[in-house]
Amino acid sequence: MKIIVTAPFGVEGLLRKEMNRLGYTDGLTTGKGGVSFDGDAADLARCNIMIRQGERVMVELGRFPAETFEDLFQGTKALPWEAWIDEKAAFPVSGRTVKSTLHSVPDCQSIIKKAIVERLKEKYRKTSWFPETGALYPVEFRITEDQVSMMLDTSGDSLHKRGWRKLSAKAPLKETIAAVMLTLSNWRPEQVLVDPFCGSGTILIEGALKALGIAPGLHRSFSCEKWPQVPPGIWAQVREEARQAALDKQSRSQAALSAMRLEGYDIDGESLSQARYHAKLAGVEQYIHFQQRDVKDFRSAKKYGAILTNPPYGERMGDATEAARLYRVMGRAFAPLDTWSFYVMTSHPGFEEAFGRKATKNTKFFNSRLECRFYQFHGPRPPRPAEQSDQSYKSVPTH
């Protein structure tokens, strides 16, 4: 089967590298919005459970051109839906169109649903509507420049839902985006990691789970767990594989993990209460210190730490002027930390000017539908043990 792991725009390259590290090195195709490859049922389970930076795992049933509703109907009906969807299955239809003649999503949904039903009626020799009381097979379509991709969503809930977030938060950061930020920062567990706008704790919790090697989907369920095409034994096998990989990583990294220090600060006490609760549910509360503190009051005597944060942008909380004022406060508060590295995600176009420094590097990607920049300010490399006596080091990126 053709498997597509979707990702936020701009993250596709990082996702491919992550999949390489998981052992997927051959036959990968990187496209706009995801990475595809030919795989089997075990790969569906493995990608859903293991991947941190992907949004969903799809099975593509086919591609075809469509400029009219008749093209869309006939192309959809020609696909082998009965190979996946049984007589009782539920199959809601959703999707989007980009730069296509067929631009009405509701009309496309209606046509695709009707075509699938007609195909299944013929195959199952039924004359009435299907009850849709069985397993869930979400149908996803993408129409881009009059080319249709028809898929089944094997994940159900988006992969950013790791299973530990039980309380709703104000402007929550998706866990998948937090994972992207951690990857780009090249943070290591032996470094102190600080988020001065931690909110409900997403970045720090994701960081702790990554350091411990705990698979992001280990403690949640997926739509395709109820599909006969993915036998239950495969899920048990992949989950055991994930648990063993975490134990192996923790065994290899005992020294670094014993010294791991993550600190989260925020001015909102309610958000901090949520952060503590979620860290406990995720099983990482012993690694993270949360405290109510304004960013202007941030101080640290530690060396070679990393600040990784997602401050207010202006679009979502307050206005752009207030956000710029906050960035100036950040610049003044962080200035004494001359051995630290700073990593900041924002959509605000004037961030560097307000912060008072030019970033070493910035990377563009999308947070939901919002175009953001990830600004990276690399501090000096920590001295190696042999260098400690003379404190000599080169000013190079920490990664």
ZITARA-V693083 format. One record per backbone hydrogen bond with DSSP energy under -0.5 kcal/mol. NH is the residue of the N-H (numbers start at 1). CO is the residue of the C=O. E is the energy in kcal/mol with one decimal. If there is no record, write none. Layout:
nh->[NH;NH]
co->[CO;CO]
e->[E;E]
This chain:
nh->[2;3;3;4;5;6;6;7;11;15;16;17;18;19;20;21;22;23;24;25;29;31;31;33;34;35;36;37;39;39;44;45;46;47;48;49;50;51;55;56;58;58;59;60;60;61;61;62;64;66;72;73;74;75;76;77;78;79;81;83;84;85;86;89;90;94;96;98;103;105;108;109;110;111;112;113;114;115;116;117;118;119;120;121;122;123;124;125;126;133;134;137;138;139;140;141;142;143;144;144;145;147;148;148;149;150;151;151;152;153;154;154;155;157;159;161;162;166;172;178;179;180;181;182;183;184;185;186;186;187;191;193;194;195;198;198;201;205;206;207;208;209;210;211;212;213;214;215;217;218;220;223;224;225;226;227;230;234;235;236;237;238;239;240;241;242;243;244;245;246;247;248;249;250;251;252;253;254;257;258;259;260;262;263;264;265;266;269;272;273;274;275;276;277;278;279;280;281;282;283;283;284;285;287;288;288;289;290;291;293;293;297;298;306;307;308;308;309;323;324;325;326;327;328;329;330;331;332;333;334;335;337;338;340;341;342;343;344;345;346;351;354;355;356;357;360;361;363;365;366;367;368;370;371;372;373;374;375;375;376;377;377;378;381;387;388;388;390;391;392;396]
co->[60;1;37;58;35;4;56;33;8;11;12;13;14;15;16;17;18;20;19;23;36;29;34;31;31;5;29;3;1;37;40;41;42;43;44;45;46;47;6;6;4;56;152;2;58;59;150;150;148;146;68;69;70;71;72;73;74;76;79;80;81;81;84;86;135;139;141;143;101;103;104;105;106;107;108;109;110;111;112;113;114;115;116;117;118;119;120;121;121;88;88;90;153;92;151;94;149;96;142;147;98;144;64;146;142;62;140;149;59;138;57;152;57;155;55;158;160;164;169;174;175;176;177;178;179;180;181;182;183;182;188;261;306;263;195;265;198;201;202;203;204;205;206;207;208;210;209;213;49;215;217;155;154;222;223;224;227;231;231;232;233;234;235;236;237;238;239;240;241;242;243;244;245;246;247;248;249;251;253;254;255;257;287;193;289;195;291;267;268;269;270;271;272;273;274;275;276;277;278;279;280;279;279;284;284;285;262;288;264;266;291;294;295;192;341;194;306;343;319;320;321;322;323;324;325;326;327;328;329;330;331;334;336;337;305;377;307;375;309;373;348;350;351;352;352;376;376;374;372;9;370;366;367;369;365;346;363;344;373;361;342;375;376;394;384;384;385;387;387;387;394]
e->[-0.6;-0.7;-3.1;-2.5;-3.1;-0.7;-2.3;-1.9;-2.2;-2.5;-2.3;-1.9;-2.2;-2.5;-2.2;-2.1;-1.2;-1.6;-2.8;-1.2;-2.7;-0.6;-2.6;-0.6;-1.7;-2.3;-2.7;-2.2;-2.7;-0.6;-1.5;-1.7;-2.7;-2.7;-1.9;-2.2;-2.8;-1.6;-3.2;-0.6;-3.5;-0.5;-2.4;-2.6;-0.5;-0.6;-2.6;-1.2;-1.7;-2.6;-2.1;-2.6;-2.7;-2.6;-2.1;-2.6;-1.5;-1.5;-2.1;-1.5;-1.9;-3.2;-0.6;-0.6;-2.5;-2.3;-1.6;-3.2;-1.4;-0.9;-2.1;-2.7;-2.1;-2.3;-2.7;-2.5;-2.2;-2.3;-2.4;-2.4;-2.4;-2.1;-2.7;-2.7;-1.8;-2.0;-3.0;-0.9;-1.8;-0.8;-3.7;-3.3;-0.6;-3.1;-2.7;-2.0;-2.0;-2.2;-0.6;-2.4;-2.6;-1.5;-3.3;-0.5;-2.5;-2.6;-2.9;-0.5;-2.4;-2.8;-2.3;-0.7;-0.6;-0.9;-3.4;-2.0;-1.3;-0.9;-0.6;-2.1;-2.2;-1.7;-2.4;-2.3;-2.2;-2.5;-1.7;-1.1;-0.6;-1.0;-2.4;-2.2;-2.6;-2.5;-0.7;-2.3;-2.8;-2.6;-2.7;-2.2;-2.3;-2.4;-2.3;-2.4;-2.0;-1.0;-2.3;-0.6;-2.6;-1.4;-1.2;-0.6;-2.2;-1.7;-1.6;-1.2;-1.6;-1.5;-0.9;-1.8;-2.1;-2.6;-2.5;-2.0;-2.1;-2.3;-2.4;-2.4;-2.0;-2.0;-2.1;-2.5;-2.2;-2.6;-2.1;-2.0;-1.6;-0.7;-2.7;-2.3;-1.1;-0.7;-1.7;-2.9;-3.1;-2.5;-1.1;-0.7;-1.7;-2.0;-2.0;-2.4;-2.5;-2.1;-2.9;-2.5;-1.8;-2.2;-2.3;-0.6;-0.9;-2.5;-0.7;-1.8;-0.5;-0.8;-2.9;-0.5;-2.3;-1.6;-0.6;-1.7;-1.7;-2.2;-2.6;-2.4;-0.6;-2.5;-2.1;-2.4;-2.0;-2.0;-2.1;-1.8;-1.8;-2.3;-2.4;-1.9;-2.5;-2.6;-1.1;-1.8;-2.1;-1.5;-2.1;-2.2;-2.9;-2.3;-2.0;-2.1;-1.3;-2.2;-3.1;-1.9;-1.2;-1.7;-1.6;-1.6;-1.7;-2.1;-2.9;-0.7;-2.0;-0.6;-2.8;-2.7;-2.7;-3.2;-0.7;-3.2;-3.2;-0.5;-0.7;-1.4;-1.8;-0.7;-1.0;-0.7;-1.6;-0.8;-1.6]
